[in-house]
Each structure stands twice: as structure tokens, then as C-alpha cells.
Amino acid sequence: MKFNRILLKLSGEALMGEQQYGIDPLRLGEYASEIKEVVDAGKEVGIVIGGGNIYRGLQGAGEGMDRVQGDYMGMLATVINSMALQGALEKTGLKVKLLSTLTLRPMAEAMSRKIAIDYLKEGYVVVIAGGTGNPFFTTDTASALRAVEIEADVIMKGTRVDGIYTADPEKDPTATKYSEISFDEAYEKGLKIMDLTAFTLCKENSLPIYVFDMNTKGNLLKIVNGEHLGTIVK
């Protein structure tokens, strides 16, 4: 199964690399190179990235901060990551547009479905920052929403694990990997792929979720070109 327009979902934690906090320039450069390969192959790429390497709203709420205030701080963390990724992608020679659900002039344009699709068709990588723009929603939900809006063929959920397993493979050596699984089966088994709001949005719009190891060089290009490596939920 080949994909022509993808929504790549990256976690903020992925940008930490071997660090405990913040952004690892080496990891950032590696991701930019992987994305460039895909764009050079003629694919259209939208990107949503989390902010957990800088700040999580739920974490702040757990420490006594107002949840809404904390969630907006988390949205700003996604903006920092998105700007960093934009810079790294531009260094590779790619054309990049940064859109945001938050008002961030002059750094980013306002997110608009039509503008995002037009830029994708013109060959730009479109990085969408700010989550959904509303508290109480995760960047998983934001990625599902944006993928539906831009009419993506798939959400590519890049992780440090090479797919979805029957249990956490880092804790349970007997865990086995699914090659393919349905939305209903994943829900019944309680597999934590994305939060329930995001998962439901994907299911209702028949949008597949592809979980794969983003940290292995070449995986992203192989998958969009039709090679099956991780786990697809559809």
C-alpha cells in the first residue's frame, strides 16, 4: 500500500534524543533528512509534533497548576518544536510553511484547511503547530483532525518502537507484534495507540494509522513507497 499525502505525527519526546530535556540537534537533523527523502520521492508531507520534551499540560495540572493555563503552555511548547523542525528542514533545502492554530504573526500563518492543501500541492512541507488550539485536547487529536482536514492518506505515527504489540515489548519479552489490526480489535484489546478522541476520529473517517519506528534510517521512505514494516490500524 503506497501513500502519496501523509500526516506525520512525532512526539516531542522523540526530539530529546539521548538528552533528558529539550531538543537534540543531531536527532532533529536525522528526522529532517528522513523527511527530505520522502519529499524528494514526490510525496506530500504535513507534520504535527507534540511538546512533551518541553512542557505537558497534564503534568502541570498534577503539580497544582490550572489545567487550561497548563494546556496553553503545552501548545506553545509545540510551537517551539515546530519552529525547530522547520529550521532543520529548510537547512536540507526543502520549502516549508509553518501554520498555527494560535495567532503567531509574524512567525506563522493561521491554520486553514485550504491554505494547507494548497501549500502541499505546491511542494511545501506543512508543519502545523499549536495542537487543536483548545485546552483538554492532545496533539494526537490534533494530528487526527489535521489529517482529516488535509485529506491525508494516512497518519504516520513515528515512535521508538517498530509497531503495535500485544504488550509493552520493553517490559514483556513475550510480546508479539501485530502486522495489521482493525480499529474495533485495537479498542477491544485496550491497545494504547492514540488517545480515544483521536482514535475515534480516525475510525469515523476511515483514516488508517501506521505505527512505525522513526529512529531507524530509511523506514519512513520505505513505508510510503509500499513496504510493510510497522503496524497499520484500519
N, C-alpha and C positions, 0 to 999 in steps of 0.2 A: 504494500500500500504506500503510494507516494503522496507527499503533501507539498502544495505549492505556496500556500499562505499559512504561516504558523503564528501562534501566540506563545512565546517562550516565557515561562514563569520561573524566576530564580528567587531563591531565598536570600535575605540579607546576610544570614549566617554564612552562606557559601562564599561571600566576598572576603570573609576573615582569613581564609586560607589556614595557615598554621598559627595565626595570631589569636588572641583571646578577645579582641575587640577591634572595631573599625574596619578599614579596607586594606587588603593586601595588594599592593601594586602588581605583584607577579601573577596572582590569581586573576586579577582584573584583566591583565594583558592576555592571559591564556583564554579567557572567555571571549574577549574581543576577537581574537584570531579564529576561534571556532565559529563565531557568528559570521565573520567575514567570508569564510569558506562557503557557508550556506548562501549568502547573498550573491557571491561570485558565481554560484551554480544556478542563479536565476530565480531564487526563492524570495518571497516577500516575508519580512520578519517584523512583528510587533513584540514588544517586551514589557513585562511588568515585573518589578523587583520589590521584594519586601524591605523592611528596615530593621529587622531584629538584631543586626550587628551593632546598631547604634542605640535604638530605644524601642521598647514594646509597651503599648498602652496598657495591656493586661498586667504586665509586671509592675507598672507604676500604680495601678489600681490596687494591687496586692500589697503595696507599701503605703497605702493610705491616700494616694493622690486621686483627685476627681477623675472618674473614668473618661468622661468626654474630653477633658483637657489632655489627659494622657494619650488618648487616641489621636488627637490632632498633632501632638508631638511626634507620635509614631508616623503619621503621614508626612511630616517634614523630614523624618529620617529617610523615608523612601525617596524624597526629592534629592537629598544629598547623594544617595546611592545611584539614582538615575542620572544625575549630572556627571558623576564619576565615570559611569559606564558610557555615557555619551562622549566624553572626552577621549576615553580609551578607544572607542570605535572610530572616532574621527581621525585618530592617530594612524589607524590602519588604512586610511584613505576613503572610508565609507561616508556617504551622505547620511546625516542623522537629524531627525527632528524630535525635540523634546516637547511633549504635550503634558498638561497637568489638569487635574480636576480642581486644584486650588489656584487662586489668582496669583501668578508669579511673574508678571511682567517686570523687567524685560527678559527674564531667564527662560521662560517657556510660554508657548501658546496655550490657549484654553483647549481642553479636550473636546473634540467634536467628532462624531462618527464619520461625517462626510469628509472633513479635513484629514482624518487619519487614513481613510481608504484612498483618498486622492494622493497623499504622500507615498503610500505603499505602492501604488501603481506607477509612481514616478521614480521608483527605485530607492526611496529613503528607508532606512531603518527607523521605525517609530517607537520611541521609548515613552511609556505613559506612566507618569508619576502621580503621587498623591492618593493612592488607593481608590476607593469609591468616592472620596470626598466627604464621606459621612462617618461619624463615630459608630462603634459597635459592629463594623464590618471588617473582615480581614483582607489581606492582599490576595488570598486565594479567591475570595468572592470577586474582588476587583479584576483578577485575571480572567475569570469565567465571564464576567459581564463584558469586558473589553473584547474578548474572543468572539462572543456572540455579535457584538456591535460591528466589528470589522469583518465579519463573515469568514473567520479563520477556519481552516480545515481541521484543526486540532489544537489542543493545548499541550505543549511540550513542557512537562514539569521536570526540570533538571534538579537532580538530587545527588547525594553522595552514595546512594545505593542503586544497584543496577535493575531495579524493578520493584514489584509488589510481591511480598512473601506471605506465607501463611502465619508467620510470627516475625518478630524483630530478628533479622539474621545476625545482628551484632550481639544479641543476647542468647539466642537459641540456635545452636549449630544444626539442629534437625529441621529448621525451617526450609520450606521449598518454595520456589518462585513460580508465580503464575505467568504464563506467556500471554494469555488473554483472559479477561473476566468481564462479565456483564455488570451494569450498574446495580441491578437487583441483587445479584450474588454478592457483590462487594459490600452492599448495605447490610444484607442478612448476616454476613460474616463479621460485621463490625470493623472492617478494614479502614484504617485512618489514612485515606488518600488525600483528601482535601476536607475542609470543614463542610458541614452538612448543607449550608446555604449554597456554596459554590457547587457542590456535588449535584444538588437538585437542579440547579440552573443548567448545568451541562446535560443532565439526563433529559430534562424537558425540551431542550433544543437539539437533541441528538448530536451533541458535540463530544467527540472522543477525547479522552485524557491519556496521554502517553507518558509514563513514568520511566525515566532512564538515568543512567549515571553520566552527569555532565562533566565530571572530572576526568574522564577517560578521553584522550585526544581522538578526534575523528568521529565520535559517536553521533553527534548532532547531525552531521552531514550524511552519514550512513543511513540514519533513520528516515530523514526527509526524502532520501533517494530510494526508499523502499525496503531497506534491510531491517529485519526484525531483531531487535536487541533487548529491549526492556519489557515492559508490560503495558498493554493497551486495554483501557476500560471503554467499552462501547455498548 
